[in-house]
Amino acid sequence: MVGLLPGTGYDAGTVTITITRHKRIAMNVKQLFDLTGKVALITGGTKGLGLQMAEAFGEQGAKVFISARNGAEVESVVAELNAKGIEAAGIACDLGKLDTNPVQTLVDAVEARFGTIDILVNNAGTTWGQPAAEHSYEGWQKVMTLNVDVCFLMAQEVARRFMIPRQSGKIINIASIAGFKGNRPNSGVHTVAYNTSKAAAINLTRALAGEWGPYNINVNAICPGYFPTKLAKGLDKVSEMIKQGTPLGRIGGEDDIKGPAVFLASEASRHVSGQAIAVDGGNSVV
């Protein structure tokens, strides 16, 4: 496999692998959801959904490595996780600046600390609010770089170095129900780049699941609805409208991403791949 984004300073290298089939070992339910000894890398792991998943994986026994742009936040969250008995580490890393080769830097750091990566969560993301007719190309590129390009490059690097040679792994791309649809007219929400990027992340998930399935790698996407995170701050003004249009009548809470994430990171989902699972209180089906 060779890197597909020339000019980024990123070289995927080449790898040759022999595919073998694995015999599945029978497990009870507790064993299926157990992550003891696994190493999870979560980008954008210091707040919001990323922090929820870091806590959840750690509570299930995984070693957790997080990244974010703010070094002080990374240090603080790592200390908080360690205080809870979770083995955690992390570094400051701006994945949106591909010319500095942040993907390799981050993966190198995880390997140096924990030796491998069993679970990758591509959670880092951004948005840009501007009507389509006025949308800047700068904003478009910023969103596509972090939400699509980095998602692919992280998956490629981790799969090439660890998951394909080992012939096992879990990749979870954090997409959005915005990737299923556009925005309602007169809603005041203008996120054409974000919606497009999340649709791309969903189909990237499907493409990688198809290509890497023979290596026993599960690739899935979680598509959150509205959660009150920093990234979704611009939706505060329409939160009541979102609640009214959601069958369960509420927005996402502090623990609502944990269950789906643990499921997709664990052996419980070993026959699930290429799926985009909405975690939205039913909003996307009505």
DRENMI-835476 format. One line per field, with one value per residue (C-alpha): residue in one letter; x, y, z. Coordinates in steps of 0.1 Angstrom, whole numbers. Example, Ala and Ser with C-alpha at 12.3 -4.5 7.8 and 13.67 -1.06 7.14 Angstrom:
<atoms>
code = (A / S)
c1 = (123 / 137)
c2 = (-45 / -11)
c3 = (78 / 71)
</atoms>
This chain:
<atoms>
code = (M / V / G / L / L / P / G / T / G / Y / D / A / G / T / V / T / I / T / I / T / R / H / K / R / I / A / M / N / V / K / Q / L / F / D / L / T / G / K / V / A / L / I / T / G / G / T / K / G / L / G / L / Q / M / A / E / A / F / G / E / Q / G / A / K / V / F / I / S / A / R / N / G / A / E / V / E / S / V / V / A / E / L / N / A / K / G / I / E / A / A / G / I / A / C / D / L / G / K / L / D / T / N / P / V / Q / T / L / V / D / A / V / E / A / R / F / G / T / I / D / I / L / V / N / N / A / G / T / T / W / G / Q / P / A / A / E / H / S / Y / E / G / W / Q / K / V / M / T / L / N / V / D / V / C / F / L / M / A / Q / E / V / A / R / R / F / M / I / P / R / Q / S / G / K / I / I / N / I / A / S / I / A / G / F / K / G / N / R / P / N / S / G / V / H / T / V / A / Y / N / T / S / K / A / A / A / I / N / L / T / R / A / L / A / G / E / W / G / P / Y / N / I / N / V / N / A / I / C / P / G / Y / F / P / T / K / L / A / K / G / L / D / K / V / S / E / M / I / K / Q / G / T / P / L / G / R / I / G / G / E / D / D / I / K / G / P / A / V / F / L / A / S / E / A / S / R / H / V / S / G / Q / A / I / A / V / D / G / G / N / S / V / V)
c1 = (0 / 13 / 2 / -25 / -20 / 11 / 25 / 15 / 49 / 34 / 47 / 28 / 55 / 49 / 38 / 33 / 11 / -1 / -37 / -47 / -81 / -86 / -105 / -129 / -128 / -161 / -166 / -192 / -208 / -184 / -154 / -169 / -169 / -137 / -108 / -82 / -47 / -58 / -43 / -67 / -56 / -83 / -77 / -94 / -95 / -95 / -132 / -167 / -172 / -134 / -132 / -163 / -147 / -113 / -131 / -152 / -123 / -102 / -130 / -131 / -94 / -78 / -47 / -56 / -36 / -51 / -41 / -53 / -39 / -37 / -8 / -20 / -54 / -38 / -17 / -47 / -69 / -42 / -37 / -75 / -77 / -47 / -63 / -93 / -70 / -68 / -34 / -33 / -8 / -10 / 7 / -2 / -6 / -22 / -34 / -47 / -12 / -2 / 30 / 45 / 38 / 16 / 2 / 36 / 46 / 14 / 16 / 53 / 45 / 19 / 42 / 70 / 47 / 25 / 41 / 11 / -24 / -54 / -81 / -81 / -108 / -107 / -125 / -107 / -128 / -138 / -166 / -171 / -204 / -210 / -238 / -228 / -230 / -205 / -184 / -147 / -124 / -101 / -129 / -137 / -101 / -98 / -128 / -119 / -83 / -92 / -125 / -115 / -78 / -66 / -92 / -78 / -41 / -45 / -63 / -37 / -7 / -22 / -34 / -1 / 21 / 1 / -33 / -25 / 7 / -11 / -43 / -66 / -78 / -107 / -111 / -139 / -145 / -166 / -189 / -223 / -259 / -251 / -234 / -269 / -285 / -284 / -298 / -334 / -341 / -345 / -329 / -300 / -276 / -250 / -226 / -222 / -185 / -191 / -221 / -201 / -170 / -190 / -207 / -172 / -161 / -191 / -182 / -145 / -155 / -173 / -145 / -119 / -141 / -143 / -106 / -93 / -119 / -96 / -71 / -97 / -99 / -134 / -140 / -172 / -185 / -205 / -228 / -238 / -267 / -266 / -244 / -236 / -199 / -177 / -179 / -217 / -218 / -234 / -264 / -273 / -298 / -318 / -314 / -351 / -361 / -338 / -354 / -388 / -377 / -361 / -383 / -366 / -372 / -337 / -302 / -271 / -258 / -225 / -226 / -245 / -215 / -198 / -219 / -217 / -180 / -172 / -193 / -174 / -140 / -145 / -150 / -187 / -187 / -165 / -191 / -199 / -180 / -187 / -216 / -226 / -244 / -265 / -265 / -291 / -322 / -339 / -336 / -323 / -352 / -381)
c2 = (0 / 35 / 69 / 85 / 122 / 135 / 168 / 161 / 150 / 116 / 83 / 52 / 29 / -6 / -38 / -74 / -96 / -132 / -136 / -163 / -172 / -171 / -196 / -178 / -187 / -190 / -162 / -153 / -119 / -103 / -115 / -102 / -66 / -69 / -46 / -57 / -54 / -36 / -3 / 24 / 56 / 83 / 115 / 146 / 128 / 156 / 166 / 158 / 124 / 117 / 119 / 98 / 71 / 73 / 68 / 40 / 21 / 26 / 13 / -18 / -24 / -8 / 13 / 47 / 72 / 105 / 134 / 170 / 204 / 218 / 202 / 215 / 199 / 166 / 166 / 174 / 147 / 121 / 129 / 126 / 92 / 79 / 91 / 69 / 39 / 40 / 36 / 66 / 87 / 114 / 141 / 175 / 170 / 193 / 167 / 194 / 205 / 177 / 194 / 187 / 149 / 147 / 112 / 95 / 116 / 105 / 68 / 68 / 82 / 55 / 27 / 41 / 42 / 11 / -9 / -13 / -1 / -24 / 2 / 34 / 60 / 89 / 114 / 147 / 169 / 205 / 224 / 257 / 276 / 296 / 295 / 274 / 303 / 323 / 294 / 300 / 274 / 279 / 267 / 238 / 226 / 229 / 207 / 182 / 179 / 170 / 152 / 131 / 132 / 127 / 100 / 81 / 87 / 76 / 45 / 37 / 42 / 22 / -6 / -8 / -8 / -29 / -43 / -58 / -76 / -88 / -95 / -80 / -46 / -22 / 12 / 35 / 66 / 93 / 106 / 123 / 120 / 152 / 127 / 112 / 145 / 182 / 210 / 222 / 255 / 285 / 265 / 289 / 260 / 263 / 234 / 222 / 213 / 194 / 174 / 165 / 155 / 132 / 115 / 109 / 95 / 71 / 58 / 57 / 34 / 11 / 11 / 2 / -24 / -41 / -40 / -49 / -74 / -103 / -91 / -94 / -57 / -43 / -7 / 10 / 45 / 61 / 88 / 110 / 133 / 165 / 163 / 196 / 196 / 224 / 213 / 215 / 248 / 266 / 243 / 256 / 279 / 250 / 225 / 227 / 221 / 191 / 177 / 181 / 162 / 134 / 104 / 100 / 137 / 146 / 154 / 132 / 129 / 124 / 86 / 80 / 74 / 49 / 18 / 19 / 27 / -2 / -25 / -15 / -16 / -51 / -86 / -82 / -66 / -91 / -98 / -62 / -41 / -13 / 0 / 36 / 34 / 65 / 75 / 102 / 92 / 82 / 117 / 104 / 80 / 105)
c3 = (0 / -8 / 5 / -16 / -7 / -24 / -11 / 25 / 36 / 45 / 31 / 39 / 27 / 14 / 32 / 20 / 41 / 40 / 50 / 74 / 88 / 126 / 146 / 170 / 207 / 225 / 251 / 276 / 276 / 301 / 281 / 248 / 262 / 281 / 268 / 293 / 279 / 247 / 236 / 224 / 206 / 206 / 187 / 202 / 235 / 261 / 260 / 248 / 231 / 230 / 268 / 272 / 251 / 269 / 302 / 289 / 274 / 305 / 327 / 306 / 311 / 281 / 281 / 266 / 246 / 238 / 216 / 213 / 202 / 237 / 257 / 291 / 285 / 275 / 307 / 328 / 314 / 315 / 352 / 358 / 340 / 360 / 392 / 383 / 379 / 341 / 325 / 302 / 283 / 256 / 236 / 221 / 184 / 157 / 132 / 109 / 100 / 77 / 66 / 100 / 96 / 128 / 119 / 122 / 152 / 171 / 161 / 170 / 204 / 211 / 200 / 222 / 252 / 248 / 220 / 197 / 189 / 190 / 188 / 168 / 173 / 147 / 168 / 161 / 139 / 130 / 114 / 96 / 96 / 64 / 38 / 8 / -17 / 4 / 18 / 17 / 1 / 31 / 54 / 31 / 30 / 68 / 74 / 47 / 59 / 95 / 90 / 60 / 51 / 86 / 92 / 63 / 71 / 107 / 97 / 70 / 93 / 122 / 100 / 80 / 111 / 136 / 125 / 91 / 103 / 134 / 115 / 140 / 150 / 156 / 138 / 148 / 128 / 145 / 118 / 124 / 114 / 94 / 70 / 62 / 51 / 45 / 67 / 67 / 50 / 73 / 102 / 104 / 103 / 75 / 76 / 40 / 44 / 77 / 63 / 32 / 52 / 75 / 45 / 32 / 65 / 64 / 30 / 39 / 67 / 43 / 18 / 44 / 60 / 26 / 19 / 53 / 64 / 52 / 78 / 106 / 110 / 119 / 106 / 118 / 122 / 151 / 139 / 169 / 168 / 188 / 219 / 238 / 229 / 219 / 182 / 183 / 201 / 171 / 174 / 209 / 193 / 177 / 206 / 215 / 179 / 178 / 210 / 195 / 164 / 184 / 193 / 227 / 233 / 245 / 234 / 239 / 275 / 292 / 290 / 258 / 235 / 259 / 252 / 214 / 215 / 239 / 217 / 185 / 203 / 218 / 206 / 211 / 176 / 159 / 132 / 126 / 101 / 76 / 96 / 105 / 138 / 147 / 183 / 182 / 201 / 168 / 153 / 119 / 113 / 115)
</atoms>
